[in-house]
Amino acid sequence: MQSQLIDAFKKIVGPDHVLTSKEELLCYSYDATPGFANLPDLVVAPANTQEVSRVMTLANSEGIPVYPRGSGTNLSGGTVPMKGGIVLLMTRLGSIVNIDAANLVATAEPGVIVADLNKAVEEYGLIYPPDPGTVATATLGGTVSENAGGLRGLKYGVSKHYVMGLEVVLADGTILNTGGKNVKDVAGYDLTKLFTGSEGTLGVITKIIVKLVPAPEARKAMMAVFSDLDNAGRAIAAIIANKIIPATLEILDNATIRTVEEYAKVGLPTAAEAVLLIEVDGIPEVVEKEAGKVFEVLNANGADEIRLAKDAAERDKIWAARRAALPALAKLRPTTFVEDATVPRSEVPAMIRAVNEAAAKYNVTIGTFGHAGDGNLHPTIVCDLRDAEEMERVYKAMDEIFATAIKLGGTLSGEHGIGIGKLKYMEDQFGAAGMQAMRAIKKALDPKCILNPGKLVGEC
């Protein structure tokens, strides 16, 4: 990039907030997704909306690609600067602007860490429900851009269910405000939903109004062990059919169970085909009633063993097993792909079988865990990116996994987003007409296609 342009960006955000050395640029050349990396020309870290607007105005006039980025914990290659240009680092916009407990909303800047937002609203007896696995490091702006979910997604939903309004800087520097604190608002197109989950391809989010909910008074957790995968699938469906919506309903397959037990020694049954981890929450009387009903449903559907947490320590032990799933698998090999295939909950056993078949067919190691209650599974492939022959087998297995998800009526992503990693499968899910419609929206809001180019909808 020409020195006069670099100087112009330094004048906007200050010289200390434009990074140009190779060592600095390397740090922002990749995210948490294996296999994608490219050096940006520079990293620009604005401090406020006006600076973002001025950066975008200049970048747009010069046709410079811009890649909005928070903590870089995303798993779709969504923040990798594949065409060089500018990584727009949003972490300096890190203030919680307002907590309006009377209206159950908070307003925050995109650089706020999600866990910090929850800590701030705790004193009001409230929570912000989306809880991705990287909740302690992920930024609010990043999770909104990726429409992130988490373990509480079954009962509480994903980010789009809590984003009420946004301040967004468009590609040409225009500042746009959408939505607000109103519980009901059906005026015009739902622009708030359009930008939520757009992965930085339509605009740069600079302020977020989110809905909060009362923190549950009580929780009860349990672990159910199954020697038959189909019984586990029937139990999942039966819990929902009995009009019980757990806060969390997770599944670990046998490969994951064995790996976690070897890694964490938390007492998992290594011969089990599946383990379900379940938690209900709410007011104490309802929690006791629902926990009892879940216990009955699990027994009726062939659970070999049910372990009910009697206190907080036992509850923590149950969730230690789930939290250990990813680090346990990641320890096996140098490279870890955490995928995100999602199917109707009734198809969870079929999807797990398909993953296991792909693993055997291509001789790759895959452990599957995830949010069984909403069908959002995370087939996790461990391998070595440096081994070209192995990676050829890995990518073939991925192709079959996503083809199966779509065939079963599922989707390419329940919470991780598309980015560049799953872009090649998008037309399989949406068809040519769907892709054309999304690209038309992209082109209308970003005529020069400078915002996160090549992601989500491909080239425009």
KAPE-V815226 format. One record per residue. N is the residue number from 1. RES is the residue in three letters. PSI is psi in degrees with one decimal (999 if undefined). Layout:
n = {N;N}
res = {RES;RES}
psi = {PSI;PSI}
This chain:
n = {1;2;3;4;5;6;7;8;9;10;11;12;13;14;15;16;17;18;19;20;21;22;23;24;25;26;27;28;29;30;31;32;33;34;35;36;37;38;39;40;41;42;43;44;45;46;47;48;49;50;51;52;53;54;55;56;57;58;59;60;61;62;63;64;65;66;67;68;69;70;71;72;73;74;75;76;77;78;79;80;81;82;83;84;85;86;87;88;89;90;91;92;93;94;95;96;97;98;99;100;101;102;103;104;105;106;107;108;109;110;111;112;113;114;115;116;117;118;119;120;121;122;123;124;125;126;127;128;129;130;131;132;133;134;135;136;137;138;139;140;141;142;143;144;145;146;147;148;149;150;151;152;153;154;155;156;157;158;159;160;161;162;163;164;165;166;167;168;169;170;171;172;173;174;175;176;177;178;179;180;181;182;183;184;185;186;187;188;189;190;191;192;193;194;195;196;197;198;199;200;201;202;203;204;205;206;207;208;209;210;211;212;213;214;215;216;217;218;219;220;221;222;223;224;225;226;227;228;229;230;231;232;233;234;235;236;237;238;239;240;241;242;243;244;245;246;247;248;249;250;251;252;253;254;255;256;257;258;259;260;261;262;263;264;265;266;267;268;269;270;271;272;273;274;275;276;277;278;279;280;281;282;283;284;285;286;287;288;289;290;291;292;293;294;295;296;297;298;299;300;301;302;303;304;305;306;307;308;309;310;311;312;313;314;315;316;317;318;319;320;321;322;323;324;325;326;327;328;329;330;331;332;333;334;335;336;337;338;339;340;341;342;343;344;345;346;347;348;349;350;351;352;353;354;355;356;357;358;359;360;361;362;363;364;365;366;367;368;369;370;371;372;373;374;375;376;377;378;379;380;381;382;383;384;385;386;387;388;389;390;391;392;393;394;395;396;397;398;399;400;401;402;403;404;405;406;407;408;409;410;411;412;413;414;415;416;417;418;419;420;421;422;423;424;425;426;427;428;429;430;431;432;433;434;435;436;437;438;439;440;441;442;443;444;445;446;447;448;449;450;451;452;453;454;455;456;457;458;459;460}
res = {MET;GLN;SER;GLN;LEU;ILE;ASP;ALA;PHE;LYS;LYS;ILE;VAL;GLY;PRO;ASP;HIS;VAL;LEU;THR;SER;LYS;GLU;GLU;LEU;LEU;CYS;TYR;SER;TYR;ASP;ALA;THR;PRO;GLY;PHE;ALA;ASN;LEU;PRO;ASP;LEU;VAL;VAL;ALA;PRO;ALA;ASN;THR;GLN;GLU;VAL;SER;ARG;VAL;MET;THR;LEU;ALA;ASN;SER;GLU;GLY;ILE;PRO;VAL;TYR;PRO;ARG;GLY;SER;GLY;THR;ASN;LEU;SER;GLY;GLY;THR;VAL;PRO;MET;LYS;GLY;GLY;ILE;VAL;LEU;LEU;MET;THR;ARG;LEU;GLY;SER;ILE;VAL;ASN;ILE;ASP;ALA;ALA;ASN;LEU;VAL;ALA;THR;ALA;GLU;PRO;GLY;VAL;ILE;VAL;ALA;ASP;LEU;ASN;LYS;ALA;VAL;GLU;GLU;TYR;GLY;LEU;ILE;TYR;PRO;PRO;ASP;PRO;GLY;THR;VAL;ALA;THR;ALA;THR;LEU;GLY;GLY;THR;VAL;SER;GLU;ASN;ALA;GLY;GLY;LEU;ARG;GLY;LEU;LYS;TYR;GLY;VAL;SER;LYS;HIS;TYR;VAL;MET;GLY;LEU;GLU;VAL;VAL;LEU;ALA;ASP;GLY;THR;ILE;LEU;ASN;THR;GLY;GLY;LYS;ASN;VAL;LYS;ASP;VAL;ALA;GLY;TYR;ASP;LEU;THR;LYS;LEU;PHE;THR;GLY;SER;GLU;GLY;THR;LEU;GLY;VAL;ILE;THR;LYS;ILE;ILE;VAL;LYS;LEU;VAL;PRO;ALA;PRO;GLU;ALA;ARG;LYS;ALA;MET;MET;ALA;VAL;PHE;SER;ASP;LEU;ASP;ASN;ALA;GLY;ARG;ALA;ILE;ALA;ALA;ILE;ILE;ALA;ASN;LYS;ILE;ILE;PRO;ALA;THR;LEU;GLU;ILE;LEU;ASP;ASN;ALA;THR;ILE;ARG;THR;VAL;GLU;GLU;TYR;ALA;LYS;VAL;GLY;LEU;PRO;THR;ALA;ALA;GLU;ALA;VAL;LEU;LEU;ILE;GLU;VAL;ASP;GLY;ILE;PRO;GLU;VAL;VAL;GLU;LYS;GLU;ALA;GLY;LYS;VAL;PHE;GLU;VAL;LEU;ASN;ALA;ASN;GLY;ALA;ASP;GLU;ILE;ARG;LEU;ALA;LYS;ASP;ALA;ALA;GLU;ARG;ASP;LYS;ILE;TRP;ALA;ALA;ARG;ARG;ALA;ALA;LEU;PRO;ALA;LEU;ALA;LYS;LEU;ARG;PRO;THR;THR;PHE;VAL;GLU;ASP;ALA;THR;VAL;PRO;ARG;SER;GLU;VAL;PRO;ALA;MET;ILE;ARG;ALA;VAL;ASN;GLU;ALA;ALA;ALA;LYS;TYR;ASN;VAL;THR;ILE;GLY;THR;PHE;GLY;HIS;ALA;GLY;ASP;GLY;ASN;LEU;HIS;PRO;THR;ILE;VAL;CYS;ASP;LEU;ARG;ASP;ALA;GLU;GLU;MET;GLU;ARG;VAL;TYR;LYS;ALA;MET;ASP;GLU;ILE;PHE;ALA;THR;ALA;ILE;LYS;LEU;GLY;GLY;THR;LEU;SER;GLY;GLU;HIS;GLY;ILE;GLY;ILE;GLY;LYS;LEU;LYS;TYR;MET;GLU;ASP;GLN;PHE;GLY;ALA;ALA;GLY;MET;GLN;ALA;MET;ARG;ALA;ILE;LYS;LYS;ALA;LEU;ASP;PRO;LYS;CYS;ILE;LEU;ASN;PRO;GLY;LYS;LEU;VAL;GLY;GLU;CYS}
psi = {140.0;144.4;-32.7;-31.4;-42.6;-42.7;-36.4;-40.9;-35.4;-34.9;-29.4;-48.2;-6.3;142.1;-28.2;-10.7;20.4;116.8;132.9;-14.3;153.1;-39.3;-43.0;-42.6;-34.8;-35.8;-22.4;20.0;-4.8;168.8;-153.1;6.6;121.6;149.2;-4.2;125.1;141.9;136.1;131.9;167.5;-33.9;163.5;128.0;128.5;91.9;161.5;-13.8;175.3;-42.0;-39.6;-40.0;-43.9;-43.8;-37.3;-45.2;-38.2;-45.4;-44.7;-41.0;-41.7;-29.3;-3.8;34.4;127.8;141.9;130.3;98.2;141.0;141.1;-111.9;-9.3;26.7;0.4;157.5;30.9;10.0;17.5;-20.2;9.0;127.5;74.6;-20.2;23.9;-139.7;-142.8;127.6;118.3;98.4;116.8;9.4;-18.2;-21.7;76.7;31.5;140.4;110.1;-42.6;140.7;111.6;83.5;-30.1;-35.5;3.6;46.1;158.1;149.6;128.6;159.3;161.5;-21.5;-1.2;132.6;135.6;-42.1;-34.2;-36.5;-44.4;-36.9;-37.8;-33.5;-8.7;-41.7;-15.1;4.2;29.9;162.7;155.2;107.6;-38.1;128.9;71.9;162.1;-23.9;30.1;-29.0;-11.5;-23.6;142.7;154.3;-42.7;-40.5;-42.7;-34.5;-42.5;-32.9;-4.4;48.3;156.2;-113.4;-170.1;-26.8;10.8;-32.5;-50.9;-38.0;-13.6;-166.6;-174.7;-40.4;-21.5;-7.3;-8.5;115.5;-24.9;156.5;150.7;126.0;136.9;122.4;174.3;-34.0;5.5;-7.4;137.3;124.3;137.5;132.8;150.2;-155.9;-156.5;-1.7;134.4;-37.4;130.6;103.1;23.7;118.4;-174.1;149.0;82.2;-29.4;-46.8;-33.3;-43.6;-27.6;122.1;7.0;-0.8;35.9;14.0;-12.5;-22.2;171.6;116.0;126.8;-11.1;145.5;128.7;119.7;148.3;139.9;158.5;155.4;138.2;138.9;144.0;-30.8;156.5;149.8;130.5;153.7;159.7;130.3;132.0;132.9;131.6;-8.2;119.6;-37.2;-37.2;-40.1;-42.9;-43.1;-36.7;-41.7;-50.0;-39.1;-34.8;-47.0;-40.9;-27.2;15.9;35.1;124.1;94.6;154.3;-36.3;135.3;96.6;156.6;141.9;130.9;177.0;-41.2;-40.4;-41.6;-49.8;-39.5;-42.2;-42.3;-40.1;-34.3;-45.8;-14.4;57.1;9.4;28.3;146.6;105.6;-13.8;-9.9;144.0;-31.8;151.1;132.6;133.3;123.6;140.1;131.3;149.2;166.2;-151.4;150.1;-43.2;-41.3;-40.0;-45.1;-42.8;-46.1;-39.5;-41.5;-40.9;-41.1;-42.1;-44.7;-43.6;-42.3;-43.4;-41.6;-18.4;27.2;22.7;130.4;-28.4;143.4;125.0;114.4;126.1;123.8;-17.6;-178.8;-35.0;-42.9;-35.5;-45.2;-34.6;-38.9;-45.7;-16.7;-34.1;-44.8;-41.8;-25.1;-9.4;-52.8;-50.3;-32.4;-46.1;-40.9;-26.0;-19.0;-38.5;166.6;-27.6;136.6;120.7;116.5;102.8;-178.6;39.5;137.5;133.6;164.5;143.1;-28.3;-17.8;6.9;-47.7;-41.6;-38.3;-43.3;-41.5;-42.9;-39.6;-45.4;-38.4;-41.0;-39.2;-43.7;-42.2;-40.8;6.4;53.1;155.5;119.3;128.3;135.7;128.5;171.0;-164.7;84.4;-34.2;-28.3;13.9;11.5;100.4;150.3;80.7;119.6;113.9;123.9;134.2;-162.5;109.8;-21.3;-10.1;99.4;-40.1;-41.9;-41.3;-31.8;-40.8;-38.5;-47.7;-31.5;-40.0;-42.4;-44.5;-44.3;-37.4;-47.8;-33.6;-39.5;-42.1;-45.9;-42.5;-34.7;8.4;19.1;-159.9;159.1;-22.9;132.9;-19.8;-14.1;-19.0;179.5;-48.0;-127.1;-21.6;-35.9;13.3;-38.3;-16.0;-6.7;-42.5;-28.2;-34.1;-42.9;-16.0;168.6;-39.9;-40.3;-43.6;-39.0;-40.8;-44.3;-38.6;-31.5;-39.3;-46.2;-47.4;-34.8;-39.4;-20.8;71.3;-31.8;-1.3;49.4;-16.9;113.5;54.0;145.6;2.4;157.6;-58.7;2.6;-158.3;147.6;999}
